[in-house]
Amino acid sequence: MEIHKGLEGVVVSETKISSIVENQLLFVGVNIDDLVAENAQFEEVIYLLWFLKIPTNQELKTFKKELSVQMPISDTIITCLKIQTRQNLHPMSVLRSTISLLGVFDPNAEATDERSTYQQSLALQAKMPTIIAAYARLRKGLDPIPPKNNLSIAANFLYMLTGKEAEEVQISAMNQALVLHADHDLNASTFTARVCASTLSDAYSCITAAIGSLKGPLHGGANEKVFDMLKEIDSNKLNVEEYLNRKLDRKEKVMGFGHRVYKTEDPRKKHLKKLAKELTSITQKEQWYFLSCQVERYLKETKGLIPNVDFYSATVYHCMDIDSDLFTLIFAMSRVSGWLGHIDEQKKDDCLIRPRSHYIGPKQLEYNRINTELHPGGMEA
């Protein structure tokens, strides 16, 4: 039996949603370079991933209105978020639990007709930015700010974080980051969502499972660890080469580097690197960009390691004054668009994902039942 550890190189499904072809990432056949170059709105990309076509102006207008209607969250959800701020939980655990609660409070959460599942998708996509922003404020002792119905998802998120409408350069950067993270072939969290969907479980359960997978530092949690590393080098005025050599000598992973699929360059990296350069210049935080470049250059020259999407996204979010432990939540806020598209596609395929494993434990052991004595009261000893 041939073993493929981590299912590396194994094709387990067909999809029309996204693909990686010759080191290029395509959403429904559209190159992400084109989406970035044309300043595609995140809402357009969501529509593309769900309906497998670029929306017309009228379709986009209607879709944005449907999302806007779903963005507010209930007082009950806010109360649950307040409780979780007192539990010293990781923000991704809070997001996972709160998304699960959305399903608890949705009276149609178990409905499987086309209209109900579409409403579930709209709610999950639209409410996630509101939940994240509300939690970010509540844990600082601030009141949540409700969304505005005339702002995009990117603009609304930044507004709900701060209470003031962001500058256009920040909105554009956030929009690009959301577009770039929206989907990525059959990554770990998307595969988790599809496994859950293959059992015909509800959308809330599928997204909750995906968030649990994304939380890990070998997946979405890497961008948080990237900035932890940069802060450690900067605050202690460490020599970059010596610091990295020590990590590598101890066989420690350098987060934000390497990729299972890309061997030459992650096509998303160049866009985030450009954003990081622009934002650090505007915010007078150039040291983070230059430090990131030093790390990238040394690891590429000495170890042949390449940065992935997480590496420069950490600096981009930092320049927007977003706490590093919220970085992975923003990843989820974007990737939920892809997850929902894959969940729908998987359910239409209607094939249970059930792989096999190769047993390597002990064999042909004899089972000898141990005689038991009964106490006077009848309980076994």
Long-range contacts (C-beta under 8 A, 24 or more apart in sequence): 1-358, 3-358, 6-260, 7-191, 7-355, 8-260, 12-186, 12-191, 12-353, 12-355, 13-186, 13-194, 13-346, 13-349, 13-353, 14-349, 15-185, 15-186, 15-342, 15-345, 16-52, 16-345, 17-49, 17-52, 17-183, 17-338, 17-341, 17-342, 17-345, 18-49, 18-183, 18-184, 18-185, 18-338, 19-185, 20-184, 20-185, 20-261, 20-262, 23-262, 23-264, 23-265, 23-267, 24-267, 25-184, 25-185, 25-267, 25-268, 27-182, 27-183, 28-52, 28-53, 30-54, 32-179, 32-180, 32-267, 32-268, 32-271, 33-267, 33-271, 35-179, 36-176, 36-179, 36-180, 36-271, 39-172, 39-175, 40-179, 41-152, 41-175, 42-152, 42-153, 42-154, 42-175, 42-178, 42-179, 42-182, 42-334, 42-337, 43-67, 43-152, 43-153, 45-178, 45-179, 45-182, 45-337, 46-125, 46-182, 46-337, 49-182, 49-183, 49-337, 49-338, 49-340, 49-341, 50-121, 50-337, 50-340, 50-341, 50-344, 64-152, 66-122, 67-122, 67-125, 67-126, 67-153, 68-126, 68-147, 68-149, 69-126, 69-149, 70-119, 70-122, 70-123, 70-125, 70-126, 70-127, 71-126, 71-127, 71-129, 71-130, 71-147, 71-149, 71-156, 72-127, 72-130, 72-146, 72-147, 73-127, 73-130, 73-131, 73-134, 73-144, 74-105, 76-105, 77-101, 77-102, 77-105, 77-131, 77-134, 78-134, 78-138, 78-144, 81-131, 81-134, 81-135, 81-138, 81-144, 82-138, 84-135, 85-135, 85-138, 85-139, 90-215, 90-325, 91-132, 91-135, 91-325, 91-326, 91-328, 91-329, 92-211, 92-214, 92-215, 92-220, 92-221, 92-328, 92-329, 92-332, 93-215, 94-135, 95-128, 95-131, 95-132, 95-135, 95-211, 95-329, 95-332, 96-208, 96-211, 96-212, 96-215, 98-131, 98-135, 99-124, 99-128, 99-131, 99-204, 99-207, 99-208, 99-211, 100-204, 100-205, 100-208, 102-127, 102-204, 103-202, 103-203, 103-204, 103-205, 103-208, 106-204, 109-202, 109-203, 109-204, 110-202, 112-200, 117-203, 117-344, 120-202, 120-203, 120-204, 121-203, 121-340, 121-344, 124-203, 124-204, 124-207, 124-336, 124-340, 125-336, 125-337, 125-340, 126-153, 128-332, 128-333, 128-336, 129-153, 129-156, 129-157, 129-160, 129-333, 130-156, 130-160, 132-157, 132-326, 132-329, 132-330, 132-333, 133-157, 133-160, 133-161, 134-160, 136-161, 136-322, 136-323, 136-326, 137-161, 153-178, 154-178, 157-333, 158-320, 161-322, 162-321, 166-320, 169-278, 169-279, 169-282, 170-279, 170-320, 173-275, 173-278, 173-279, 173-316, 173-319, 173-320, 174-320, 176-271, 176-275, 177-272, 177-275, 177-313, 177-316, 177-317, 177-330, 177-334, 178-330, 178-333, 178-334, 179-334, 180-268, 180-271, 180-272, 180-309, 180-313, 180-334, 181-268, 181-309, 181-313, 181-330, 181-331, 181-334, 181-335, 182-334, 182-335, 182-337, 182-338, 183-335, 183-337, 183-338, 183-341, 183-342, 184-309, 184-335, 184-338, 185-261, 187-219, 188-213, 188-214, 188-216, 188-218, 188-219, 189-213, 189-214, 189-219, 189-220, 189-335, 189-339, 190-335, 190-338, 190-339, 190-342, 193-339, 193-342, 193-343, 193-346, 194-342, 194-343, 194-346, 194-353, 195-353, 196-343, 197-342, 197-343, 197-346, 197-347, 198-346, 198-347, 198-349, 198-351, 198-352, 198-353, 199-352, 200-347, 200-350, 203-340, 203-343, 206-339, 206-343, 207-336, 207-339, 207-340, 207-343, 210-332, 210-335, 210-336, 210-339, 211-332, 214-328, 214-331, 214-332, 214-335, 215-328, 217-255, 218-253, 220-310, 220-328, 220-331, 220-332, 220-335, 221-328, 222-255, 222-256, 222-308, 222-310, 223-255, 223-256, 223-310, 223-311, 223-313, 223-314, 223-317, 223-327, 223-328, 223-331, 224-314, 224-324, 224-325, 224-327, 224-328, 225-255, 225-256, 226-255, 226-256, 226-310, 226-311, 226-314, 227-314, 227-315, 227-317, 227-318, 227-324, 227-327, 228-324, 229-254, 229-255, 229-256, 229-295, 230-288, 230-291, 230-292, 230-295, 230-314, 230-315, 231-324, 233-291, 233-295, 234-287, 234-288, 234-291, 240-291, 240-294, 240-295, 240-298, 241-298, 244-295, 244-298, 244-299, 248-303, 254-295, 254-299, 254-305, 255-310, 256-307, 256-308, 256-310, 256-311, 256-314, 257-299, 257-305, 257-306, 257-307, 257-308, 257-311, 258-305, 258-306, 258-308, 259-306, 259-308, 262-306, 262-308, 263-306, 264-306, 265-306, 266-306, 266-307, 266-308, 266-309, 268-308, 268-309, 269-306, 269-307, 269-308, 269-309, 269-311, 269-312, 272-309, 272-311, 272-312, 272-313, 272-316, 273-307, 273-312, 275-312, 275-316, 276-312, 276-315, 276-316, 276-319, 279-315, 279-316, 279-319, 279-320, 280-315, 280-319, 282-319, 283-319, 285-318, 285-319, 288-315, 288-318, 288-319, 289-315
